[in-house]
Amino acid sequence: MTEPKKVLATFQVNGEPHEVAFLPHKTLLEVLREEMNLTGTKHGCELGECGACTVQIDGKPILSCLMLAVDAVGKDVRTVEGLANGAELSQLQHAFADLGAAQCGYCTPGILMTADALLAENASPTRDEIKQCLAGNLCRCTGSLTIFEAVELAAARCRGEKAEPSKESIYGS
């Protein structure tokens, strides 16, 4: 039996072209991690239920475990590695760090990518809109409250408000 032929394609990932050879049955998640060494995107359930593998395609959050890599060719792919501007973290990443919104951190990249897409569409999301947006991103370590508060803090800062985390958010109440 012959092995399937690899596909040679150029991906636009985090604003840069990447030429990659991969088997056509590989998911975008597998190609990002195994071929491009972009390991910020996490293997989770691989069933589309946990959100750990969330990346953005043309600005929209998608589950990379459910998308074939060949279907991402020609699209703008953004991973968690693309959130920061060089060494400078995004407002969202700063807010997560300021509030301690991650514990083990495994789910955090997917949550960040989903929340970033929300903030790009809606500069002032309500708590309910944030909850609804992040409903597909599971976190087993933290209470979701600090995650929601971090998204709210980042939104306020992105709007130019002088927002600081409350003591209750940092230390719990």
C-alpha positions as CSV (number, residue, x, y, z in Angstrom):
1,M,0.0,0.0,0.0
2,T,1.4,3.4,-0.9
3,E,1.5,6.3,1.5
4,P,-0.7,9.3,0.7
5,K,1.2,12.2,-0.8
6,K,1.9,15.2,1.3
7,V,0.4,18.6,0.3
8,L,2.7,21.5,0.0
9,A,1.0,24.7,0.9
10,T,1.7,28.2,2.2
11,F,-0.2,29.3,5.2
12,Q,-0.6,32.9,6.4
13,V,-0.1,32.5,10.1
14,N,0.2,35.4,12.5
15,G,0.8,37.7,9.6
16,E,3.6,35.7,8.0
17,P,3.7,33.1,5.3
18,H,4.7,29.6,6.2
19,E,5.4,26.9,3.6
20,V,4.5,23.5,5.0
21,A,4.3,19.9,3.8
22,F,1.6,17.8,5.5
23,L,-0.7,14.9,4.9
24,P,-4.1,15.9,3.5
25,H,-6.0,14.3,6.4
26,K,-4.2,16.4,9.1
27,T,-6.2,18.9,11.1
28,L,-5.1,22.5,11.4
29,L,-4.3,21.8,15.0
30,E,-1.9,19.0,14.0
31,V,-0.2,21.1,11.4
32,L,0.2,24.2,13.6
33,R,1.7,22.1,16.5
34,E,3.6,19.4,14.6
35,E,4.7,21.1,11.4
36,M,4.9,24.8,12.4
37,N,5.9,24.3,16.1
38,L,3.2,26.7,17.2
39,T,2.4,24.8,20.4
40,G,0.4,27.5,22.1
41,T,-2.7,26.0,20.5
42,K,-3.5,23.0,22.7
43,H,-4.7,19.5,22.0
44,G,-7.7,19.0,24.2
45,C,-10.6,16.7,23.6
46,E,-10.1,16.7,19.8
47,L,-13.9,16.4,19.5
48,G,-14.7,20.1,19.4
49,E,-16.1,20.2,22.9
50,C,-13.5,21.9,25.1
51,G,-12.2,25.0,23.1
52,A,-8.5,24.5,24.0
53,C,-7.6,24.4,20.3
54,T,-9.3,27.7,19.3
55,V,-7.6,29.8,16.8
56,Q,-8.9,32.6,14.6
57,I,-9.5,32.2,10.9
58,D,-10.1,35.5,9.2
59,G,-10.8,37.0,12.6
60,K,-13.4,34.4,13.7
61,P,-12.7,31.8,16.4
62,I,-12.7,28.3,15.1
63,L,-11.8,24.9,16.7
64,S,-8.7,23.8,14.9
65,C,-9.2,20.2,15.8
66,L,-12.3,20.1,13.6
67,M,-10.8,21.9,10.6
68,L,-8.6,20.2,8.0
69,A,-5.4,22.1,7.4
70,V,-6.1,22.2,3.6
71,D,-9.2,24.2,4.3
72,A,-7.1,26.9,6.0
73,V,-4.9,27.5,3.1
74,G,-5.5,31.0,1.7
75,K,-7.1,32.2,4.9
76,D,-5.6,34.4,7.6
77,V,-4.8,32.1,10.6
78,R,-4.0,33.7,14.0
79,T,-2.8,31.7,17.0
80,V,-2.2,32.7,20.6
81,E,1.4,33.4,19.6
82,G,0.1,36.2,17.3
83,L,-1.8,38.1,20.1
84,A,1.3,39.9,21.4
85,N,3.0,42.6,19.4
86,G,6.6,41.4,19.6
87,A,7.5,41.2,23.3
88,E,4.5,43.4,24.3
89,L,1.5,41.5,25.5
90,S,-1.9,42.4,24.3
91,Q,-4.3,44.2,26.7
92,L,-6.2,41.0,27.0
93,Q,-3.1,39.0,28.0
94,H,-2.1,41.8,30.5
95,A,-5.6,41.6,32.0
96,F,-5.4,37.9,32.4
97,A,-2.0,38.2,34.1
98,D,-3.2,41.1,36.3
99,L,-6.2,39.2,37.6
100,G,-4.6,35.7,37.7
101,A,-7.3,34.5,35.4
102,A,-5.4,31.3,34.6
103,Q,-4.2,28.6,36.8
104,C,-2.8,25.6,34.9
105,G,-3.1,27.7,31.7
106,Y,-4.0,24.8,29.4
107,C,-7.3,26.3,28.4
108,T,-6.1,29.9,28.4
109,P,-4.9,30.1,24.7
110,G,-8.3,29.1,23.4
111,I,-10.1,31.4,25.8
112,L,-7.8,34.3,24.8
113,M,-8.4,33.7,21.1
114,T,-12.2,33.5,21.6
115,A,-12.3,36.6,23.9
116,D,-10.0,38.5,21.5
117,A,-12.4,37.9,18.6
118,L,-15.3,39.1,20.8
119,L,-13.5,42.3,21.7
120,A,-12.7,43.0,18.0
121,E,-16.4,42.9,17.3
122,N,-17.8,44.4,20.5
123,A,-15.7,47.0,22.5
124,S,-18.2,47.0,25.4
125,P,-19.5,43.4,25.9
126,T,-21.9,42.8,28.8
127,R,-21.1,40.0,31.3
128,D,-23.8,37.9,29.6
129,E,-22.3,38.4,26.2
130,I,-18.9,37.4,27.5
131,K,-20.4,34.3,29.2
132,Q,-22.2,33.3,26.0
133,C,-19.0,33.9,23.9
134,L,-16.8,31.8,26.2
135,A,-19.4,29.0,26.7
136,G,-17.5,26.7,24.4
137,N,-14.2,27.1,26.3
138,L,-14.0,24.8,29.2
139,C,-11.8,25.5,32.2
140,R,-11.5,23.0,35.1
141,C,-9.1,25.0,37.3
142,T,-10.5,28.5,37.8
143,G,-13.8,29.9,38.6
144,S,-14.9,31.5,35.5
145,L,-15.5,34.8,37.3
146,T,-11.9,35.9,37.0
147,I,-11.9,35.1,33.3
148,F,-15.0,37.2,32.8
149,E,-13.5,40.0,34.9
150,A,-10.3,39.9,32.8
151,V,-12.2,40.2,29.6
152,E,-14.1,43.2,31.1
153,L,-10.9,44.8,32.3
154,A,-9.2,44.3,28.9
155,A,-12.3,45.8,27.1
156,A,-12.2,48.9,29.4
157,R,-8.5,49.4,28.8
158,C,-8.9,49.0,25.0
159,R,-11.6,51.7,25.2
160,G,-9.0,54.0,26.8
161,E,-10.4,53.9,30.3
162,K,-8.0,54.0,33.2
163,A,-9.1,50.6,34.5
164,E,-7.4,48.7,37.2
165,P,-8.3,45.4,38.8
166,S,-10.4,45.6,41.9
167,K,-9.0,44.2,45.1
168,E,-11.9,41.7,45.2
169,S,-10.8,40.5,41.7
170,I,-7.2,40.0,42.7
171,Y,-7.7,38.6,46.2
172,G,-11.2,37.1,46.0
173,S,-14.0,38.3,48.1
